Amino acid sequence: MKKLITIVILAVVIIVLIVIFGGSPTPSSTTKEPIKIGAIISETGVAAAFGEMSHKGIQLAVDEINTAGGISSRPVQIVWENDQTDPKVSSGLFQKVTGIDKVGAIIGSNFDFVTQPLFSLAKTNKVVVVSPSNPRIPGAFDTNDHAFVMMTEFDTIVRTFASYLKGAQYTQLGIVRFESSFAESIEKTLNAMQVEMGKEQLISETYKQIGNNDFKTQILKLKQAKVDLVFLDMIGPDPVTFVQQANALGFKPTYITHIGIQDALSIKGVDPNMFNGFVLINWNFSPASFADKFMKKYGVQPDKSADRAYDAVYVLAQAIAQTPVGADVATTLEQGTFVTPNTSFKFNTNHAADTTPVLIQSITEGKLVPFNTL
């Protein structure tokens, strides 16, 4: 009898152990494979402010998606990497996140010259890379079979200035620009617009580094050429240096620029009134609903394509989830329409956004305000 009782007790113990450790998992313990996305962004170096905004936008999207149960019940996991605003570093990180981390796609990077090697590697290795903060520039910063941008063609964006230029009273246009494909595209488009309006081609001056510049030589050349309208392609402290030196040399043209001027407006100790009257094109404003929740989470307003980095997470996560095993995520991106809390997004045949909203604004007392058309 004792032997029978012992056998029964052992049987019960075995059954319990099977239920606990070997039985079918309960729904709450089931975990689907995460959607892994690489984020190769510039968290240090000259593009650090852009990388910080990308990080915040990406993290906001991940938090929302995972709180809601993931995409197709799969959580989103980001593999974070800092390219230090260095193209050589970004190339090495591509190999790491694809070869070791096995990500399904990559968001990266912030500046064009750091993103270009990622695009080349995307094509060679057939791994999708999406850039949230760069427009498409045919022949200079182009997309390819596996490279996508969340903005449209840069020529279209710059041509927003056409209405201003047609109404402005000026004789000679000049540009002072950083040596990059981004700035070269601005010059090319402005030149084309000059020709279309029957005006002289612009006068171009370039510089090679961001920060710690002396623009006196460029300023004197523009002054001698009687330039009275200047486009400044500058970020960081460079617009401050240029305007201060130009004023000291008696050169006081009308200025036009792009949204990069915001960096100079935010520098402590700089009088923002020195930029009064600047006219700019702004492609970095966010939907109000996104701006509100971004502000609530981080205590700052979104900037520098934070909303496009956010959208890129939703787009890539949906594309990866919809792509059959062994198939190409690029094909899914080409054919699909992807819904984010901000927008309904689709890539055109050039792997760029169909449109990018752009505002023409002016600066008054350090604030961006709507530009009153002449």
MIPA-225623 format. One line per 5 residues: number of its first residue (from 1); their letters; for each residue x, y, z of C-alpha. Coordinates in steps of 0.5 Angstrom, whole numbers, plus 2048, in hexadecimal, padded with zeros to 3 digits. Example, Ala and Ser with C-alpha at 12.3 -4.5 7.8 and 13.67 -1.06 7.14 Angstrom:
BEGIN
1 = AS = 819 7F7 810  81B 7FE 80E
END
This chain:
BEGIN
1 = MKKLI = 800 800 800  806 805 802  809 803 7FB  803 805 7F7  802 80C 7FB
6 = TIVIL = 809 80D 7F9  808 80C 7F2  802 810 7F2  805 816 7F5  80B 815 7F0
11 = AVVII = 806 815 7EB  803 81C 7ED  80A 81F 7EE  80C 81D 7E7  805 820 7E4
16 = VLIVI = 806 826 7E8  80D 827 7E5  80B 826 7DE  805 82B 7DF  80A 830 7E1
21 = FGGSP = 810 82F 7DD  80E 82B 7D7  807 82C 7D6  804 831 7D0  806 838 7D2
26 = TPSST = 800 83D 7D4  7FF 843 7D0  802 848 7D5  809 844 7D4  809 844 7CD
31 = TKEPI = 80E 848 7CA  80E 84A 7C2  815 84B 7BF  816 853 7C0  817 857 7B9
36 = KIGAI = 81E 859 7BA  820 860 7B7  827 863 7B7  828 86B 7B8  82E 86D 7B6
41 = ISETG = 82E 875 7B8  833 87A 7BA  832 87B 7C1  839 87F 7C1  83D 883 7BD
46 = VAAAF = 83A 889 7B9  833 886 7B7  832 884 7BF  82C 888 7BF  829 885 7B9
51 = GEMSH = 82B 87E 7BC  828 880 7C3  821 882 7BF  821 87B 7BB  822 877 7C2
56 = KGIQL = 81C 87A 7C5  818 87A 7BF  81A 872 7BE  819 871 7C6  812 874 7C6
61 = AVDEI = 810 870 7C0  813 869 7C3  80F 86B 7CA  809 86C 7C7  809 866 7C3
66 = NTAGG = 80B 861 7C8  806 864 7CD  801 862 7C8  803 85B 7C7  808 85C 7C2
71 = ISSRP = 807 85B 7BA  803 855 7B8  805 853 7C0  80C 854 7BF  810 859 7C3
76 = VQIVW = 814 85E 7C0  81C 85D 7C2  821 863 7C0  828 861 7C0  82B 868 7C1
81 = ENDQT = 832 86A 7BE  835 871 7BE  839 873 7B8  83D 879 7BB  83B 87D 7B4
86 = DPKVS = 840 879 7B1  83F 875 7AB  845 870 7AC  841 86E 7B3  83B 86E 7B0
91 = SGLFQ = 83D 869 7AB  840 864 7B0  83A 865 7B4  836 862 7AE  83A 85C 7AE
96 = KVTGI = 839 85B 7B5  831 85C 7B6  830 858 7AF  835 852 7B1  835 851 7B8
101 = DKVGA = 82E 854 7BA  82A 852 7B4  826 858 7B4  820 858 7AF  821 85F 7AC
106 = IIGSN = 825 865 7AE  823 86D 7B0  829 871 7AE  82D 876 7AE  82C 87E 7AF
111 = FDFVT = 831 881 7AB  831 87F 7A3  839 87E 7A3  838 879 7A9  832 876 7A6
116 = QPLFS = 835 875 79F  839 86F 7A1  833 86C 7A4  82F 86C 79E  835 869 79A
121 = LAKTN = 835 863 79F  82E 863 79F  82E 861 797  834 85C 798  831 858 79E
126 = KVVVV = 82A 859 79C  828 85C 7A2  823 861 7A3  825 868 7A5  821 86E 7A6
131 = SPSNP = 823 875 7A8  81E 879 7AB  822 880 7AB  824 880 7A4  821 882 79D
136 = RIPGA = 822 87E 797  827 882 792  828 87E 78C  82F 87D 78A  832 880 790
141 = FDTND = 82E 87D 796  82A 878 792  826 872 795  827 86B 792  823 864 792
146 = HAFVM = 824 863 79A  825 86B 79C  81F 86F 79D  81E 876 7A0  818 879 7A4
151 = MTEFD = 818 880 7A0  817 881 799  81C 884 793  820 88A 796  81F 88E 790
156 = TIVRT = 817 88E 791  818 890 798  81D 896 796  819 898 791  814 89A 796
161 = FASYL = 818 8A1 796  816 8A2 78F  810 8A7 791  815 8AB 796  81A 8AC 791
166 = KGAQY = 815 8AE 78B  812 8B3 790  819 8B6 793  81D 8BC 791  824 8BA 790
171 = TQLGI = 829 8BA 78B  82E 8B5 78C  82D 8AE 790  833 8AB 794  834 8A4 798
176 = VRFES = 839 8A3 79E  838 89B 79F  83B 895 7A2  83F 890 79D  83A 88B 79D
181 = SFAES = 835 888 798  82F 88B 79C  832 892 79B  834 891 794  82D 88F 792
186 = IEKTL = 82A 895 795  82F 899 791  82D 895 78B  826 896 78C  827 89E 78D
191 = NAMQV = 82B 89F 787  825 89B 783  820 8A0 786  825 8A6 784  825 8A4 77D
196 = EMGKE = 81E 8A3 77C  81C 8AA 77F  822 8AD 77A  826 8AF 77F  82E 8AE 780
201 = QLISE = 831 8A7 783  832 8A8 78A  839 8A9 78D  83B 8A3 792  840 8A3 798
206 = TYKQI = 841 89C 79B  844 89A 7A2  847 893 7A5  845 893 7AC  83F 894 7B1
211 = GNNDF = 841 899 7B6  848 89D 7B7  847 8A0 7B1  84A 8A7 7AE  846 8A9 7A9
216 = KTQIL = 849 8B0 7A7  84C 8AE 7A1  845 8AB 79E  842 8B2 7A1  846 8B6 79D
221 = KLKQA = 846 8B3 797  83E 8B3 797  83E 8BA 799  843 8BC 793  83E 8B8 78E
226 = KVDLV = 839 8BD 791  834 8B7 793  82E 8B9 797  82B 8B3 798  82E 8AD 79C
231 = FLDMI = 82C 8A6 79D  830 8A3 7A3  830 89C 7A4  833 89B 7AB  831 898 7B1
236 = GPDPV = 834 899 7B8  838 89F 7BA  83A 8A1 7B3  834 8A5 7B1  836 8A9 7B7
241 = TFVQQ = 83D 8AA 7B5  83B 8AC 7AE  836 8B1 7B0  83B 8B4 7B5  841 8B5 7B0
246 = ANALG = 83C 8B7 7AA  83A 8BD 7AF  841 8BF 7B1  843 8BF 7AA  83D 8C3 7A7
251 = FKPTY = 83A 8BD 7A4  832 8BD 7A5  82E 8BA 7A0  827 8B6 7A0  828 8AF 7A3
256 = ITHIG = 824 8A9 7A1  826 8A2 7A4  823 89C 7A7  820 899 7AD  827 897 7AF
261 = IQDAL = 827 89F 7B2  824 89C 7B8  82A 89A 7BB  82D 8A1 7BB  827 8A4 7BE
266 = SIKGV = 827 89F 7C4  82E 8A1 7C6  82F 8A4 7CD  831 8AB 7CD  830 8AC 7C6
271 = DPNMF = 82B 8B2 7C4  826 8AF 7C0  824 8B6 7BD  82A 8B5 7B8  826 8B0 7B4
276 = NGFVL = 820 8B5 7B3  81E 8B5 7AC  821 8AE 7AA  81C 8AA 7A6  81D 8A3 7A6
281 = INWNF = 81A 89C 7A4  817 898 7A9  816 890 7A8  817 88E 7AF  810 890 7B2
286 = SPASF = 80C 88A 7B5  805 889 7B5  802 88C 7BC  800 885 7BF  807 883 7BE
291 = ADKFM = 80A 889 7C1  805 889 7C7  807 881 7C9  80E 883 7C8  80E 889 7CC
296 = KKYGV = 80A 885 7D1  80F 87F 7D1  816 883 7D1  814 88A 7D3  817 88D 7CC
301 = QPDKS = 814 88F 7C5  816 88A 7C0  81B 88C 7BB  820 889 7B5  81B 884 7B2
306 = ADRAY = 819 881 7B9  812 87F 7B6  815 87C 7B0  81A 878 7B4  813 876 7B8
311 = DAVYV = 810 874 7B2  815 870 7AF  815 86B 7B5  80D 86A 7B4  80F 869 7AC
316 = LAQAI = 814 864 7AD  811 860 7B3  80B 85F 7AE  80F 85E 7A8  813 858 7AC
321 = AQTPV = 80D 855 7AF  809 855 7A8  80F 852 7A5  810 84A 7A4  816 847 7A7
326 = GADVA = 81B 847 7A1  818 84D 79D  81B 854 79C  818 859 7A1  81A 85E 79B
331 = TTLEQ = 814 85B 797  80F 85C 79D  811 863 79E  811 864 796  80A 862 796
336 = GTFVT = 806 863 79C  803 869 7A0  805 86A 7A7  800 86D 7AC  804 871 7B2
341 = PNTSF = 800 875 7B7  803 87B 7B3  801 879 7AC  800 874 7A7  807 873 7A3
346 = KFNTN = 809 870 79D  80F 871 799  80F 873 792  813 86F 78C  819 873 78E
351 = HAADT = 819 870 795  818 877 798  811 87A 79B  80C 87D 796  80C 884 79A
356 = TPVLI = 810 887 79F  80C 88D 7A2  810 894 7A2  80E 89A 7A5  811 8A1 7A3
361 = QSITE = 813 8A5 7AA  817 8AB 7AC  81A 8AD 7B3  817 8B2 7B7  81A 8B3 7BE
366 = GKLVP = 81D 8AC 7BE  817 8A9 7BC  815 8A5 7B6  80E 8A9 7B3  80A 8A8 7AD
371 = FNTL = 80E 8AC 7A7  809 8B1 7A4  80A 8B0 79D  80C 8B7 799
END
